[in-house]
């Protein structure tokens, strides 16, 4: 192929540059918050690509945060609410929308495994929502400080340190297939959907509720602060610094 004359090449380059300038610039989504404390190794996964986190890193809606062993990380959201992750935790920030008023917040974090501590700065009302989801439960916040521990066996513990949390049924497992005596597999009836009214536990200050691996909840019960629980102690100290 013959090369373009110099004048034609310059014209083509100018047209390409003009087209690039005329094209709409890609706009980043609004920030959901930033990393305000990091001790250890943690990463942010966006669009399947992991990026190592550091203090000051910006977090966006849809990001997944993963922590390594002996790691603690604090995410301060736009409304100054706080989410902290413990070691070997994995959380997806599924929703993070902040309007002008306190009733315009929509925050939903999905805890896949590990520990999350949440400290919500303002009471929620109207259509506002702040929740932490796990495989078997949803902890809906009504202005509070609480933690959610999700084990690898899918059991969950929700502890409330102040305020009130409504713990309701989370996503249910898909129908299973059973093999009868003859050997042929057949689909059996899956679990029926459990409505919020069928099981919801209102958990108040210094109460906890345990949800078994099969999604069945226990009744709320009182718990005491544990001096040997470093995760609890560290979070309470961090909360006190922010007051």
LUMMARVO-63327 format. One line per field, with one value per residue: residue number from 1; residue in one letter; x, y, z of N, C-alpha, C in turn. Coordinates in pm, 1 decimal. Example, Ala and Ser with C-alpha at 12.3 -4.5 7.8 and 13.67 -1.06 7.14 Angstrom:
2
num: [1, 2]
residuo: [A, S]
nx: [1319.0, 1285.0]
ny: [-569.0, -225.0]
nz: [780.0, 708.0]
cax: [1230.0, 1367.0]
cay: [-450.0, -106.0]
caz: [780.0, 714.0]
cx: [1320.0, 1290.0]
cy: [-330.0, 3.0]
cz: [780.0, 787.0]
END
This chain:
243
num: [1, 2, 3, 4, 5, 6, 7, 8, 9, 10, 11, 12, 13, 14, 15, 16, 17, 18, 19, 20, 21, 22, 23, 24, 25, 26, 27, 28, 29, 30, 31, 32, 33, 34, 35, 36, 37, 38, 39, 40, 41, 42, 43, 44, 45, 46, 47, 48, 49, 50, 51, 52, 53, 54, 55, 56, 57, 58, 59, 60, 61, 62, 63, 64, 65, 66, 67, 68, 69, 70, 71, 72, 73, 74, 75, 76, 77, 78, 79, 80, 81, 82, 83, 84, 85, 86, 87, 88, 89, 90, 91, 92, 93, 94, 95, 96, 97, 98, 99, 100, 101, 102, 103, 104, 105, 106, 107, 108, 109, 110, 111, 112, 113, 114, 115, 116, 117, 118, 119, 120, 121, 122, 123, 124, 125, 126, 127, 128, 129, 130, 131, 132, 133, 134, 135, 136, 137, 138, 139, 140, 141, 142, 143, 144, 145, 146, 147, 148, 149, 150, 151, 152, 153, 154, 155, 156, 157, 158, 159, 160, 161, 162, 163, 164, 165, 166, 167, 168, 169, 170, 171, 172, 173, 174, 175, 176, 177, 178, 179, 180, 181, 182, 183, 184, 185, 186, 187, 188, 189, 190, 191, 192, 193, 194, 195, 196, 197, 198, 199, 200, 201, 202, 203, 204, 205, 206, 207, 208, 209, 210, 211, 212, 213, 214, 215, 216, 217, 218, 219, 220, 221, 222, 223, 224, 225, 226, 227, 228, 229, 230, 231, 232, 233, 234, 235, 236, 237, 238, 239, 240, 241, 242, 243]
residuo: [X, X, X, X, X, X, X, X, X, X, X, X, X, X, X, X, X, X, X, X, X, X, X, X, X, X, X, X, X, X, X, X, X, X, X, X, X, X, X, X, X, X, X, X, X, X, X, X, X, X, X, X, X, X, X, X, X, X, X, X, X, X, X, X, X, X, X, X, X, X, X, X, X, X, X, X, X, X, X, X, X, X, X, X, X, X, X, X, X, X, X, X, X, X, X, X, X, X, X, X, X, X, X, X, X, X, X, X, X, X, X, X, X, X, X, X, X, X, X, X, X, X, X, X, X, X, X, X, X, X, X, X, X, X, X, X, X, X, X, X, X, X, X, X, X, X, X, X, X, X, X, X, X, X, X, X, X, X, X, X, X, X, X, X, X, X, X, X, X, X, X, X, X, X, X, X, X, X, X, X, X, X, X, X, X, X, X, X, X, X, X, X, X, X, X, X, X, X, X, X, X, X, X, X, X, X, X, X, X, X, X, X, X, X, X, X, X, X, X, X, X, X, X, X, X, X, X, X, X, X, X, X, X, X, X, X, X, X, X, X, X, X, X]
nx: [85.6, 61.0, 219.5, 50.9, 48.6, 235.7, 78.1, -179.2, -159.7, -118.6, -361.5, -540.0, -457.3, -524.7, -802.3, -864.1, -780.9, -956.6, -1198.9, -1167.6, -1167.5, -1422.1, -1577.4, -1785.5, -1666.5, -1568.6, -1742.7, -1680.4, -1848.1, -2034.8, -1857.3, -1873.2, -1754.7, -1453.8, -1141.5, -1052.7, -898.9, -651.2, -507.5, -296.2, -352.0, -564.2, -806.0, -972.2, -1224.8, -1331.9, -1536.8, -1432.0, -1159.5, -892.6, -768.4, -515.2, -576.4, -532.8, -486.8, -713.2, -802.2, -1058.1, -1392.0, -1651.5, -2000.1, -2099.2, -1846.9, -1634.0, -1495.3, -1215.4, -1044.9, -727.7, -557.6, -522.1, -601.8, -750.2, -995.6, -1132.5, -1411.6, -1533.4, -1835.2, -2008.1, -2202.0, -2085.4, -2129.8, -2003.0, -1834.4, -1671.4, -1434.3, -1329.1, -1056.2, -1006.9, -1247.8, -1524.9, -1697.1, -1959.2, -2041.6, -2332.4, -2530.1, -2517.5, -2626.0, -2670.3, -2874.5, -2988.3, -3114.1, -3154.7, -3332.0, -3288.3, -3102.0, -2959.2, -2823.6, -2664.2, -2498.3, -2344.8, -2251.0, -2040.1, -1868.8, -1710.3, -1652.5, -1842.7, -1863.4, -2090.9, -2159.9, -2396.8, -2454.2, -2678.1, -3024.5, -3258.9, -3527.1, -3846.0, -3801.2, -3547.3, -3268.8, -3056.9, -2865.3, -2732.7, -2663.1, -2668.3, -2615.0, -2836.5, -2982.7, -3109.0, -3004.1, -3161.5, -3116.6, -3198.9, -3087.5, -2815.4, -2556.6, -2391.9, -2298.1, -2221.1, -2165.6, -2064.1, -2040.3, -1847.1, -2012.2, -2253.9, -2407.9, -2520.0, -2454.7, -2598.9, -2522.4, -2628.4, -2524.8, -2608.2, -2919.3, -3154.8, -3213.9, -3367.7, -3391.5, -3430.7, -3557.3, -3329.2, -3208.8, -3329.4, -3235.4, -3201.6, -3438.6, -3379.7, -3256.8, -3369.8, -3280.2, -3470.9, -3543.8, -3530.2, -3329.6, -3352.4, -3335.1, -3531.9, -3710.0, -3774.2, -4007.2, -3913.2, -3800.0, -4051.5, -4121.2, -4035.1, -4201.0, -4145.4, -4312.3, -4354.9, -4114.0, -3931.5, -3701.7, -3681.5, -3416.2, -3268.6, -3067.3, -2768.2, -2846.3, -2862.4, -2903.3, -2917.5, -2878.0, -2935.1, -2751.6, -2935.9, -3109.2, -3293.9, -3409.8, -3304.2, -3447.6, -3409.2, -3144.6, -2981.0, -2647.4, -2310.8, -2044.4, -1728.4, -1417.3, -1210.0, -1254.4, -1106.6, -1177.8, -1429.1, -1356.1, -1168.4, -1329.1, -1517.2, -1349.6, -1264.7, -1509.1, -1554.5, -1354.2, -1450.9, -1661.4]
ny: [-118.3, 219.1, 497.4, 778.0, 1106.5, 1382.1, 1613.4, 1507.1, 1323.0, 1489.2, 1625.5, 1412.2, 1339.0, 1570.2, 1565.2, 1337.4, 1415.6, 1629.0, 1492.1, 1341.2, 1539.3, 1635.7, 1420.8, 1298.0, 1328.2, 1060.6, 1012.6, 976.1, 772.0, 905.3, 946.1, 703.6, 704.2, 697.1, 535.2, 549.4, 438.6, 192.3, -108.4, -343.2, -561.8, -492.5, -500.5, -345.4, -443.3, -383.1, -407.7, -660.3, -626.8, -619.9, -379.1, -260.1, -133.6, 177.7, 419.9, 680.8, 597.8, 600.5, 484.4, 327.9, 288.1, -47.2, -155.8, -416.5, -503.3, -659.8, -821.2, -917.0, -1160.4, -1065.6, -800.3, -477.9, -251.9, 67.8, 224.8, 533.1, 674.7, 900.6, 1036.9, 1037.4, 812.7, 493.1, 203.3, -84.9, -338.7, -661.8, -904.6, -1126.6, -1076.3, -1007.6, -777.6, -640.1, -329.8, -274.3, -77.4, 273.8, 561.2, 904.5, 1156.9, 1500.1, 1527.8, 1371.6, 1167.8, 1063.4, 870.2, 569.5, 287.5, -15.4, -293.9, -594.0, -860.0, -1113.2, -1289.7, -1297.7, -1010.7, -722.7, -395.2, -145.4, 198.3, 426.3, 759.0, 929.3, 923.9, 727.7, 788.7, 812.3, 729.5, 641.7, 410.5, 179.4, -91.1, -416.3, -701.4, -1059.7, -1401.0, -1528.6, -1341.5, -1009.0, -710.7, -438.1, -101.0, 136.1, 383.4, 352.4, 158.3, -129.0, -475.8, -731.0, -1069.3, -1304.9, -1639.2, -1899.7, -2116.1, -2003.7, -1924.0, -1658.3, -1381.1, -1108.4, -823.4, -561.9, -250.4, 3.7, 176.1, 48.8, -246.5, -408.5, -736.3, -946.0, -1211.0, -1327.2, -1382.3, -1690.9, -2040.2, -2208.3, -2442.2, -2787.2, -3093.7, -3422.2, -3766.7, -4041.1, -4381.4, -4532.4, -4418.5, -4219.3, -3868.5, -3611.8, -3302.0, -3142.8, -2979.5, -2653.2, -2435.9, -2231.9, -1886.6, -1665.0, -1421.6, -1081.1, -1035.3, -1290.2, -1374.0, -1166.8, -1004.6, -771.7, -604.0, -463.9, -224.6, -366.8, -625.8, -940.5, -1141.4, -1464.9, -1632.0, -1931.2, -2160.7, -2258.7, -2052.1, -2009.5, -1817.2, -1738.2, -1633.2, -1291.7, -1212.1, -1103.6, -969.3, -940.1, -699.0, -802.1, -837.8, -977.2, -971.3, -849.4, -727.7, -611.8, -433.9, -265.0, -141.3, -3.9, 177.6, 325.1, 436.5, 603.0, 792.8, 935.0, 1079.9]
nz: [0.0, -90.0, 68.9, 225.0, 81.4, 227.1, 290.0, 286.9, 493.5, 715.3, 715.3, 768.4, 1025.1, 1164.0, 1139.2, 1286.9, 1542.6, 1585.9, 1589.3, 1818.3, 2014.4, 1984.6, 2063.2, 2327.0, 2655.7, 2870.9, 3162.7, 3507.3, 3749.4, 4029.3, 4336.4, 4597.2, 4838.5, 5041.3, 5125.4, 5452.6, 5645.8, 5661.8, 5735.5, 5655.3, 5373.0, 5102.5, 4838.7, 4561.1, 4349.8, 4034.6, 3756.1, 3713.7, 3744.9, 3964.5, 4199.5, 4402.3, 4725.1, 4903.2, 5165.2, 5119.7, 4872.2, 4624.4, 4633.3, 4450.0, 4360.1, 4313.8, 4336.0, 4458.8, 4762.9, 4897.3, 5159.6, 5297.8, 5508.2, 5852.4, 5816.6, 5828.5, 5727.4, 5660.7, 5531.2, 5455.2, 5387.7, 5159.1, 5309.2, 5552.4, 5702.7, 5813.2, 5701.4, 5804.2, 5738.3, 5833.9, 5865.3, 5583.6, 5445.8, 5229.1, 5045.3, 4859.6, 4731.1, 4659.3, 4620.2, 4632.9, 4680.1, 4716.6, 4802.4, 4833.8, 5079.1, 5408.7, 5375.5, 5130.0, 5092.8, 4967.7, 5046.2, 5007.8, 5108.0, 5022.3, 5203.7, 5150.2, 5276.2, 5597.3, 5811.8, 5889.4, 6009.6, 6081.7, 6102.1, 6122.0, 6041.2, 6064.5, 6157.5, 5973.4, 5750.5, 5578.0, 5241.1, 5266.7, 5279.2, 5434.3, 5433.8, 5511.8, 5340.8, 5343.8, 5243.8, 5359.5, 5505.1, 5570.9, 5700.0, 5794.5, 5849.9, 6101.4, 6177.2, 6348.3, 6521.1, 6429.6, 6376.8, 6135.7, 6099.6, 5876.4, 5816.6, 5651.9, 5619.3, 5567.0, 5781.5, 5998.7, 6215.0, 6372.5, 6546.8, 6754.3, 6858.6, 6919.2, 6877.2, 6633.6, 6445.3, 6174.0, 6106.1, 5841.9, 5626.2, 5385.0, 5043.4, 4913.5, 4876.6, 4557.2, 4400.7, 4470.4, 4321.0, 4339.0, 4362.3, 4302.4, 4412.7, 4177.9, 4032.8, 3837.7, 3801.2, 3944.7, 3958.3, 4262.1, 4478.7, 4551.2, 4819.9, 4963.5, 4905.6, 5162.1, 5327.9, 5443.4, 5655.0, 5751.9, 5867.4, 6058.4, 6257.1, 6509.1, 6626.0, 6899.9, 7091.7, 7218.8, 7174.0, 7000.1, 6702.8, 6571.6, 6265.3, 6112.9, 5897.0, 5715.1, 5688.8, 5889.8, 6162.6, 6498.9, 6813.9, 6916.9, 7145.7, 7446.9, 7460.8, 7583.4, 7601.7, 7484.7, 7616.2, 7506.2, 7238.8, 6980.5, 6740.2, 6792.5, 7002.0, 6874.8, 6677.2, 6833.5, 6956.5, 6732.8, 6655.7, 6876.2, 6840.7, 6627.5, 6717.1]
cax: [0.0, 141.6, 198.4, -20.4, 130.8, 251.0, -36.2, -295.7, -137.9, -141.9, -507.0, -603.4, -425.6, -603.2, -941.9, -873.8, -771.9, -1081.0, -1305.4, -1146.9, -1209.3, -1567.0, -1644.2, -1814.8, -1570.1, -1624.5, -1757.9, -1675.7, -1966.0, -2007.8, -1789.9, -1954.1, -1678.5, -1310.3, -1076.4, -998.9, -805.2, -614.6, -397.9, -288.0, -369.1, -702.1, -818.5, -1100.7, -1248.5, -1430.8, -1541.4, -1347.5, -1017.3, -856.1, -674.1, -475.5, -624.6, -448.5, -561.4, -751.0, -859.9, -1199.5, -1476.1, -1770.7, -2108.4, -2069.1, -1715.0, -1620.2, -1375.7, -1168.1, -933.5, -640.3, -542.3, -470.8, -629.1, -867.7, -1012.2, -1247.6, -1467.6, -1622.6, -1923.6, -2031.0, -2282.2, -2002.6, -2148.1, -1879.3, -1833.1, -1538.2, -1421.1, -1225.0, -973.3, -1067.7, -1386.2, -1556.3, -1819.5, -1995.1, -2120.3, -2430.5, -2598.8, -2463.9, -2681.4, -2687.1, -2942.8, -2962.9, -3168.0, -3125.7, -3425.3, -3258.0, -2992.0, -2982.1, -2697.4, -2681.7, -2371.7, -2363.5, -2140.0, -2032.6, -1806.4, -1628.5, -1712.3, -1866.5, -1912.6, -2153.6, -2197.3, -2476.1, -2440.8, -2805.4, -3141.8, -3318.7, -3672.4, -3899.2, -3760.0, -3405.3, -3240.3, -2918.4, -2878.5, -2626.1, -2722.7, -2587.1, -2685.4, -2960.7, -3046.8, -3092.3, -3008.9, -3203.8, -3078.4, -3283.6, -3003.8, -2760.0, -2424.4, -2412.9, -2203.1, -2272.5, -2062.9, -2111.3, -1946.7, -1839.4, -2124.8, -2370.4, -2474.5, -2500.5, -2484.2, -2612.5, -2517.2, -2662.5, -2461.0, -2697.3, -3024.0, -3241.8, -3195.1, -3467.6, -3326.1, -3534.7, -3511.2, -3255.8, -3235.2, -3343.9, -3167.5, -3280.2, -3488.7, -3280.9, -3301.7, -3354.7, -3275.2, -3549.3, -3484.6, -3506.3, -3208.6, -3378.9, -3344.7, -3651.9, -3710.4, -3866.0, -4052.7, -3815.7, -3854.1, -4143.0, -4072.2, -4071.4, -4222.6, -4091.7, -4404.5, -4344.5, -4007.9, -3850.4, -3665.3, -3640.1, -3304.8, -3237.8, -2934.3, -2705.9, -2912.9, -2812.4, -2986.1, -2841.1, -2950.3, -2867.0, -2709.4, -3052.9, -3190.5, -3389.5, -3358.0, -3334.2, -3503.5, -3304.5, -3099.4, -2884.1, -2507.2, -2225.0, -1919.0, -1625.6, -1284.4, -1119.1, -1292.4, -1028.3, -1252.6, -1528.7, -1288.6, -1110.4, -1436.0, -1574.9, -1251.6, -1271.7, -1634.0, -1539.0, -1268.4, -1524.0, -1768.6]
cay: [0.0, 339.9, 591.3, 901.1, 1226.7, 1452.1, 1701.6, 1423.5, 1264.6, 1594.0, 1649.2, 1298.9, 1348.4, 1680.6, 1520.5, 1242.1, 1492.8, 1704.9, 1397.9, 1303.9, 1650.0, 1650.5, 1307.5, 1326.6, 1270.7, 960.4, 1067.6, 876.9, 776.0, 979.9, 870.0, 656.8, 730.2, 674.2, 456.4, 640.2, 363.4, 62.2, -178.1, -471.5, -562.0, -499.5, -465.1, -303.8, -510.7, -312.6, -464.9, -779.0, -592.6, -581.3, -270.5, -256.7, -14.3, 251.7, 527.5, 783.7, 540.2, 628.5, 367.0, 359.3, 190.0, -165.2, -210.7, -524.6, -484.8, -784.6, -802.9, -1031.6, -1195.2, -961.7, -671.0, -400.2, -139.4, 153.6, 302.6, 640.1, 708.3, 1042.6, 1094.5, 1019.1, 680.5, 415.8, 57.4, -140.2, -479.7, -733.3, -992.5, -1228.1, -1036.1, -970.7, -699.0, -567.8, -209.4, -289.5, 49.6, 385.4, 683.0, 1004.8, 1276.4, 1620.8, 1514.5, 1246.8, 1064.5, 1027.1, 775.0, 430.3, 216.4, -159.7, -365.7, -739.1, -928.4, -1252.2, -1364.8, -1213.9, -923.2, -581.8, -308.6, -28.3, 307.1, 517.3, 889.1, 996.2, 837.3, 716.6, 800.6, 821.2, 623.2, 612.2, 270.2, 144.4, -231.7, -511.3, -829.3, -1180.0, -1505.0, -1571.9, -1240.4, -868.2, -624.8, -304.8, -12.6, 249.1, 476.6, 263.4, 97.2, -274.1, -557.4, -853.3, -1171.3, -1409.6, -1751.2, -1970.0, -2210.3, -1919.1, -1876.1, -1514.2, -1321.7, -963.2, -764.1, -419.0, -181.3, 115.3, 191.3, -64.0, -310.1, -508.2, -846.9, -1018.7, -1319.4, -1290.0, -1469.9, -1831.9, -2126.5, -2257.8, -2578.6, -2892.8, -3211.4, -3544.1, -3890.5, -4145.4, -4514.7, -4581.3, -4360.4, -4101.7, -3745.6, -3533.2, -3177.1, -3141.1, -2844.6, -2574.2, -2364.4, -2123.6, -1754.8, -1622.3, -1277.6, -1006.2, -1050.4, -1425.4, -1369.6, -1047.1, -985.6, -636.7, -620.0, -333.8, -204.6, -473.8, -753.1, -1005.1, -1247.6, -1560.8, -1693.0, -2056.0, -2175.4, -2283.6, -1931.0, -1999.1, -1726.1, -1755.8, -1512.6, -1200.8, -1234.2, -1004.7, -1009.1, -847.9, -664.2, -902.3, -776.8, -1056.1, -954.8, -736.4, -661.3, -528.2, -327.5, -170.3, -64.2, 88.9, 285.5, 408.0, 514.9, 706.9, 897.2, 1011.5, 1156.9]
caz: [0.0, -102.5, 180.0, 192.7, 70.8, 353.8, 313.8, 318.2, 626.3, 814.4, 718.8, 836.1, 1168.7, 1219.3, 1148.4, 1399.1, 1666.0, 1601.3, 1627.0, 1959.1, 2097.9, 1974.5, 2127.5, 2467.6, 2750.5, 2961.9, 3296.7, 3613.6, 3836.5, 4152.4, 4441.4, 4709.5, 4959.1, 5027.3, 5230.0, 5554.2, 5730.2, 5605.0, 5801.4, 5587.4, 5227.7, 5056.0, 4697.9, 4505.5, 4222.4, 3953.2, 3620.6, 3710.1, 3755.8, 4101.9, 4222.0, 4542.6, 4794.2, 4995.9, 5229.5, 5023.6, 4750.2, 4604.8, 4613.6, 4372.3, 4361.1, 4234.1, 4368.6, 4556.7, 4845.7, 4956.1, 5252.7, 5323.1, 5650.0, 5941.5, 5752.7, 5867.3, 5636.0, 5691.7, 5421.0, 5497.5, 5276.9, 5133.7, 5417.9, 5672.4, 5762.2, 5804.6, 5690.8, 5827.3, 5705.7, 5904.4, 5782.1, 5497.0, 5421.2, 5090.3, 5046.6, 4737.5, 4754.5, 4551.8, 4598.1, 4711.9, 4622.0, 4821.4, 4757.6, 4911.7, 5213.6, 5480.3, 5331.7, 4991.8, 5090.0, 4931.8, 5063.1, 5023.7, 5100.6, 5027.5, 5269.1, 5102.1, 5384.7, 5683.1, 5913.2, 5858.0, 6116.4, 6020.7, 6191.2, 6040.6, 6106.8, 6087.9, 6153.8, 5841.7, 5744.2, 5442.8, 5150.4, 5285.8, 5308.4, 5462.5, 5469.8, 5484.5, 5301.1, 5334.2, 5168.5, 5423.0, 5588.6, 5537.6, 5818.0, 5754.1, 5959.2, 6135.3, 6252.4, 6448.5, 6506.9, 6435.9, 6301.5, 6074.0, 6078.9, 5785.7, 5812.7, 5524.5, 5608.9, 5538.5, 5902.3, 6016.8, 6344.7, 6369.0, 6680.3, 6752.5, 6970.8, 6952.0, 6777.2, 6600.8, 6315.1, 6136.6, 6037.1, 5769.9, 5540.1, 5265.1, 4928.9, 4946.9, 4779.6, 4443.6, 4420.1, 4450.5, 4246.8, 4417.8, 4284.8, 4367.8, 4417.9, 4043.1, 3978.0, 3754.6, 3878.9, 3921.6, 4033.6, 4375.5, 4510.2, 4623.4, 4935.9, 4930.8, 4942.4, 5296.4, 5325.8, 5556.5, 5767.3, 5805.1, 5968.5, 6074.0, 6396.4, 6543.5, 6719.3, 6959.0, 7148.1, 7296.5, 7143.9, 6880.1, 6648.1, 6493.1, 6153.9, 6080.4, 5757.8, 5631.1, 5683.9, 6000.0, 6264.9, 6641.0, 6873.8, 6966.1, 7281.6, 7492.8, 7462.1, 7659.1, 7536.5, 7512.2, 7619.7, 7422.8, 7099.4, 6931.5, 6633.2, 6858.4, 7075.8, 6779.4, 6614.3, 6931.1, 6972.6, 6612.4, 6664.0, 6977.6, 6784.8, 6527.4, 6780.8]
cx: [89.4, 115.3, 126.8, 78.5, 129.9, 129.6, -159.1, -282.6, -164.6, -290.5, -578.6, -579.4, -507.7, -749.2, -961.5, -870.6, -899.7, -1194.7, -1292.3, -1193.2, -1360.3, -1641.7, -1670.2, -1717.1, -1639.1, -1629.2, -1755.4, -1803.5, -1933.9, -1945.4, -1889.2, -1885.4, -1531.2, -1257.8, -1009.0, -908.6, -778.0, -492.5, -392.8, -305.6, -516.5, -705.7, -960.9, -1113.8, -1361.1, -1422.0, -1445.0, -1199.4, -984.1, -753.3, -641.4, -518.3, -515.9, -534.9, -586.9, -809.3, -1009.3, -1274.1, -1604.3, -1876.6, -2073.3, -1933.7, -1726.5, -1488.7, -1341.2, -1048.8, -855.3, -638.0, -483.5, -488.1, -755.5, -876.3, -1139.5, -1285.1, -1563.4, -1703.4, -1944.8, -2107.9, -2214.4, -2038.4, -2023.5, -1910.1, -1689.9, -1540.8, -1307.3, -1145.0, -1056.6, -1217.1, -1403.0, -1693.3, -1839.0, -2081.0, -2223.3, -2503.3, -2537.5, -2507.2, -2711.8, -2750.6, -2910.9, -3009.0, -3133.5, -3215.5, -3395.7, -3148.1, -3039.5, -2847.2, -2726.8, -2546.6, -2398.9, -2237.4, -2139.8, -1968.6, -1727.2, -1710.2, -1727.5, -1918.2, -1967.9, -2190.0, -2265.1, -2485.7, -2574.3, -2917.9, -3203.0, -3468.8, -3716.3, -3857.5, -3613.1, -3384.8, -3090.4, -2921.9, -2751.6, -2691.8, -2619.3, -2667.6, -2823.2, -3032.5, -3019.4, -3106.6, -3038.2, -3191.0, -3177.8, -3205.4, -2934.8, -2612.8, -2441.8, -2302.9, -2275.0, -2154.3, -2122.9, -2005.7, -1948.7, -1952.3, -2258.5, -2450.2, -2433.0, -2530.2, -2489.6, -2615.4, -2542.0, -2603.9, -2538.2, -2799.6, -3102.3, -3212.0, -3308.8, -3397.4, -3434.2, -3471.8, -3439.7, -3290.3, -3239.2, -3276.8, -3262.0, -3333.3, -3380.2, -3343.1, -3273.0, -3355.8, -3355.7, -3481.0, -3450.5, -3384.6, -3232.3, -3396.4, -3472.0, -3646.7, -3813.8, -3901.2, -3948.3, -3879.0, -3945.4, -4084.1, -4124.4, -4085.5, -4161.9, -4180.2, -4391.8, -4226.0, -3927.3, -3825.1, -3619.5, -3537.2, -3263.7, -3100.8, -2891.4, -2783.9, -2851.7, -2913.1, -2897.5, -2931.5, -2871.5, -2833.6, -2826.8, -3146.6, -3289.2, -3331.6, -3389.8, -3400.7, -3389.6, -3271.1, -2994.6, -2742.7, -2428.2, -2100.7, -1811.2, -1487.7, -1186.3, -1149.0, -1223.1, -1102.4, -1357.1, -1463.3, -1233.3, -1217.9, -1498.7, -1479.5, -1253.1, -1398.2, -1619.8, -1452.9, -1345.0, -1636.7, -1721.1]
cy: [123.6, 434.3, 715.7, 1014.5, 1301.2, 1537.8, 1621.3, 1363.2, 1366.1, 1622.7, 1537.7, 1304.3, 1457.8, 1641.0, 1425.4, 1316.9, 1570.9, 1614.5, 1357.9, 1414.2, 1665.2, 1539.1, 1340.0, 1256.6, 1171.7, 1017.9, 955.8, 884.5, 853.7, 888.6, 827.7, 685.8, 704.0, 592.8, 552.4, 569.6, 230.7, 9.3, -318.5, -455.0, -579.4, -455.6, -425.5, -370.4, -438.2, -365.9, -581.6, -752.3, -549.3, -468.7, -266.1, -125.1, 48.8, 359.2, 638.8, 729.5, 566.8, 498.2, 410.9, 251.6, 75.2, -226.8, -324.5, -502.5, -617.9, -755.2, -932.1, -1062.8, -1077.5, -822.0, -609.3, -280.3, -63.5, 233.5, 406.1, 686.3, 859.2, 1108.5, 1080.8, 895.1, 597.2, 267.6, 10.9, -290.2, -538.9, -820.3, -1092.0, -1200.7, -994.4, -904.0, -631.2, -447.6, -200.3, -160.0, 154.5, 515.0, 780.7, 1129.9, 1394.1, 1607.9, 1381.2, 1133.0, 1014.8, 922.4, 635.1, 360.3, 69.3, -227.1, -514.7, -804.0, -1074.8, -1343.1, -1265.9, -1127.1, -781.4, -512.8, -184.0, 72.0, 413.9, 651.3, 951.8, 894.9, 839.6, 728.5, 806.6, 702.4, 585.6, 465.0, 254.1, 1.0, -308.3, -646.1, -940.4, -1281.8, -1534.5, -1464.9, -1100.8, -788.0, -482.8, -208.4, 100.3, 346.1, 407.3, 232.7, -52.9, -344.2, -679.9, -945.5, -1281.8, -1518.1, -1819.7, -2071.2, -2138.3, -1881.7, -1732.3, -1477.2, -1170.4, -913.5, -613.9, -354.6, -56.6, 128.6, 63.8, -114.0, -409.8, -615.2, -934.0, -1126.0, -1264.3, -1382.7, -1615.6, -1918.8, -2172.0, -2397.5, -2681.2, -3007.0, -3334.9, -3665.5, -3997.2, -4279.8, -4567.0, -4522.4, -4236.6, -3979.0, -3671.9, -3408.4, -3185.1, -2997.5, -2772.4, -2504.2, -2250.9, -1991.5, -1716.5, -1471.3, -1213.3, -1023.4, -1187.9, -1440.3, -1242.4, -1030.1, -841.1, -647.7, -481.5, -335.6, -318.1, -605.3, -809.8, -1108.7, -1335.4, -1621.7, -1815.8, -2062.8, -2200.9, -2163.5, -1915.6, -1914.4, -1772.1, -1628.8, -1421.9, -1228.5, -1129.3, -1059.8, -902.8, -816.6, -762.2, -838.4, -849.3, -1041.8, -830.1, -658.6, -566.5, -408.9, -221.5, -82.9, 36.9, 205.6, 379.1, 495.2, 629.5, 822.6, 988.7, 1096.4, 1297.6]
cz: [0.0, 13.9, 133.6, 172.8, 203.2, 385.9, 353.1, 457.5, 736.2, 827.7, 793.6, 985.8, 1234.1, 1235.4, 1266.0, 1532.1, 1691.9, 1644.8, 1773.1, 2052.4, 2098.4, 2045.8, 2273.0, 2559.5, 2842.6, 3102.4, 3399.7, 3696.1, 3962.6, 4258.1, 4548.4, 4841.6, 4934.4, 5145.4, 5328.1, 5655.3, 5662.3, 5678.0, 5742.3, 5437.9, 5191.7, 4911.3, 4665.0, 4369.9, 4151.6, 3810.6, 3606.5, 3726.3, 3897.4, 4103.9, 4370.1, 4606.2, 4879.3, 5060.1, 5127.8, 4895.3, 4743.6, 4575.0, 4543.3, 4390.2, 4267.1, 4263.2, 4469.2, 4631.4, 4910.5, 5045.9, 5270.3, 5472.2, 5726.7, 5881.7, 5809.4, 5774.5, 5672.2, 5567.6, 5478.2, 5377.1, 5267.4, 5247.3, 5553.5, 5753.1, 5732.4, 5788.8, 5712.9, 5800.2, 5785.6, 5810.4, 5702.1, 5475.2, 5275.7, 5088.2, 4911.2, 4774.9, 4641.8, 4519.5, 4688.0, 4644.6, 4734.8, 4760.8, 4847.5, 5056.2, 5276.2, 5434.8, 5191.6, 4981.0, 5051.0, 4938.1, 5086.6, 5002.6, 5114.1, 5083.3, 5226.0, 5206.3, 5468.8, 5776.7, 5860.1, 5982.5, 6050.0, 6128.1, 6106.0, 6111.2, 6144.2, 6084.0, 6014.4, 5851.5, 5600.7, 5358.9, 5166.7, 5322.0, 5332.3, 5511.3, 5436.9, 5457.7, 5310.9, 5253.2, 5225.8, 5503.7, 5534.2, 5665.9, 5771.3, 5870.3, 5977.4, 6223.6, 6367.9, 6426.2, 6525.6, 6358.5, 6245.7, 6050.7, 5992.6, 5775.9, 5676.6, 5508.0, 5587.8, 5662.6, 5928.5, 6161.7, 6326.2, 6512.8, 6668.8, 6878.0, 7012.1, 6841.0, 6754.6, 6460.9, 6294.1, 6054.2, 5974.8, 5683.0, 5418.6, 5150.8, 4970.7, 4840.9, 4668.9, 4473.3, 4391.0, 4370.6, 4329.9, 4326.2, 4357.6, 4356.5, 4279.5, 3977.7, 3893.9, 3841.8, 3844.5, 4009.0, 4144.7, 4406.5, 4593.7, 4741.4, 4891.5, 4976.9, 5080.2, 5295.8, 5449.4, 5679.5, 5831.5, 5899.5, 5954.6, 6222.7, 6416.0, 6655.5, 6769.1, 7026.8, 7241.1, 7288.6, 7015.7, 6831.5, 6559.8, 6386.4, 6110.0, 5931.2, 5664.1, 5625.0, 5796.9, 6112.2, 6406.7, 6691.6, 6921.2, 7111.5, 7317.5, 7480.3, 7537.9, 7577.8, 7579.6, 7505.7, 7528.6, 7274.0, 7043.4, 6822.8, 6691.4, 6927.3, 6981.8, 6715.1, 6710.5, 6956.5, 6852.9, 6614.4, 6762.9, 6924.6, 6690.4, 6588.8, 6815.0]
END
